[in-house]
Amino acid sequence: MTRSKDKPLLGVTMGDPAGIGPEVIAKALAGKKLQRLCRPIVIGSFQVMQQT
């Protein structure tokens, strides 16, 4: 198992908060595969992501 610190950091920008970006990001983060491959960080509005 790869330690969290050894995984690459992946920044994902949200894009337009009123667009489909937040939904796409939420769906991608819900999957286990992305978590195994990297440490994702969402760049954008925390409030928008909470509502998604």
Backbone as CSV, one residue per row, in Angstrom:
resi,resn,N_x,N_y,N_z,CA_x,CA_y,CA_z,C_x,C_y,C_z
1,MET,0.848,-1.183,0.000,0.000,0.000,0.000,0.890,1.242,0.000
2,THR,0.545,2.208,-0.823,1.309,3.445,-0.918,0.907,4.396,0.196
3,ARG,1.899,4.932,0.866,1.608,5.910,1.915,1.095,7.191,1.285
4,SER,0.253,7.888,2.011,-0.365,9.109,1.503,0.680,10.138,1.079
5,LYS,1.744,10.268,1.856,2.775,11.265,1.543,3.521,10.926,0.257
6,ASP,3.523,9.662,-0.137,4.234,9.246,-1.340,3.416,9.461,-2.613
7,LYS,2.139,9.708,-2.472,1.270,9.902,-3.633,1.413,11.331,-4.152
8,PRO,1.291,11.505,-5.467,1.364,12.865,-6.003,0.149,13.686,-5.588
9,LEU,0.364,14.961,-5.435,-0.698,15.899,-5.112,-1.321,16.359,-6.424
10,LEU,-2.647,16.292,-6.531,-3.335,16.672,-7.760,-4.332,17.781,-7.460
11,GLY,-4.073,18.968,-7.992,-4.993,20.088,-7.830,-5.997,20.108,-8.966
12,VAL,-7.271,20.217,-8.615,-8.341,20.247,-9.610,-9.110,21.550,-9.427
13,THR,-9.152,22.365,-10.474,-9.906,23.614,-10.378,-11.374,23.354,-10.681
14,MET,-12.224,24.041,-9.960,-13.661,23.834,-10.056,-14.249,24.413,-11.338
15,GLY,-13.668,25.465,-11.830,-14.269,26.139,-12.977,-15.444,26.990,-12.521
16,ASP,-16.431,27.130,-13.366,-17.611,27.941,-13.054,-18.432,27.251,-11.966
17,PRO,-18.602,27.877,-10.807,-19.374,27.257,-9.733,-20.818,26.937,-10.126
18,ALA,-21.345,27.648,-11.106,-22.718,27.398,-11.554,-22.764,26.377,-12.691
19,GLY,-21.605,25.896,-13.119,-21.546,24.930,-14.214,-21.542,23.497,-13.703
20,ILE,-21.043,22.594,-14.546,-21.046,21.172,-14.181,-19.780,20.741,-13.447
21,GLY,-18.802,21.635,-13.355,-17.533,21.299,-12.707,-17.670,20.707,-11.316
22,PRO,-18.425,21.354,-10.418,-18.553,20.801,-9.070,-19.144,19.386,-9.047
23,GLU,-20.097,19.113,-9.914,-20.697,17.772,-9.964,-19.698,16.732,-10.466
24,VAL,-18.931,17.103,-11.466,-17.928,16.186,-12.018,-16.860,15.884,-10.969
25,ILE,-16.423,16.911,-10.264,-15.412,16.731,-9.221,-15.950,15.845,-8.100
26,ALA,-17.171,16.108,-7.660,-17.762,15.306,-6.582,-17.859,13.839,-6.987
27,LYS,-18.241,13.590,-8.214,-18.354,12.210,-8.691,-16.978,11.540,-8.740
28,ALA,-15.983,12.270,-9.201,-14.626,11.715,-9.271,-14.074,11.429,-7.876
29,LEU,-14.334,12.320,-6.932,-13.826,12.125,-5.572,-14.542,10.995,-4.841
30,ALA,-15.742,10.679,-5.267,-16.501,9.605,-4.621,-15.912,8.230,-4.947
31,GLY,-15.204,8.139,-6.052,-14.603,6.862,-6.441,-13.336,6.573,-5.656
32,LYS,-13.087,5.319,-5.405,-11.899,4.904,-4.636,-10.616,4.956,-5.464
33,LYS,-10.734,4.819,-6.775,-9.542,4.747,-7.621,-8.712,6.025,-7.536
34,LEU,-9.363,7.161,-7.587,-8.646,8.433,-7.520,-7.899,8.565,-6.196
35,GLN,-8.530,8.141,-5.117,-7.908,8.215,-3.793,-6.667,7.324,-3.707
36,ARG,-6.685,6.204,-4.429,-5.528,5.303,-4.419,-4.362,5.860,-5.228
37,LEU,-4.672,6.645,-6.255,-3.636,7.121,-7.167,-2.956,8.415,-6.734
38,CYS,-3.697,9.279,-6.026,-3.140,10.591,-5.712,-3.833,11.200,-4.493
39,ARG,-3.375,12.392,-4.141,-3.999,13.186,-3.079,-4.684,14.375,-3.750
40,PRO,-5.978,14.265,-4.051,-6.653,15.351,-4.764,-6.970,16.543,-3.862
41,ILE,-6.823,17.723,-4.429,-7.184,18.965,-3.745,-8.064,19.761,-4.703
42,VAL,-9.239,20.147,-4.235,-10.154,20.940,-5.052,-9.863,22.416,-4.823
43,ILE,-9.691,23.146,-5.911,-9.439,24.581,-5.841,-10.716,25.278,-6.296
44,GLY,-11.382,25.910,-5.345,-12.642,26.573,-5.656,-13.419,26.847,-4.380
45,SER,-14.694,27.035,-4.524,-15.563,27.409,-3.412,-15.937,26.201,-2.545
46,PHE,-15.581,26.277,-1.281,-15.932,25.218,-0.332,-17.450,25.111,-0.189
47,GLN,-18.121,26.248,-0.149,-19.577,26.256,0.012,-20.270,25.577,-1.171
48,VAL,-19.789,25.825,-2.367,-20.387,25.198,-3.551,-20.194,23.687,-3.495
49,MET,-19.018,23.238,-3.097,-18.766,21.797,-3.020,-19.623,21.148,-1.935
50,GLN,-19.881,21.849,-0.859,-20.744,21.303,0.191,-22.169,21.118,-0.311
51,GLN,-22.617,22.004,-1.175,-23.982,21.941,-1.694,-24.131,20.909,-2.806
52,THR,-23.012,20.459,-3.365,-23.052,19.528,-4.495,-23.249,18.109,-4.022
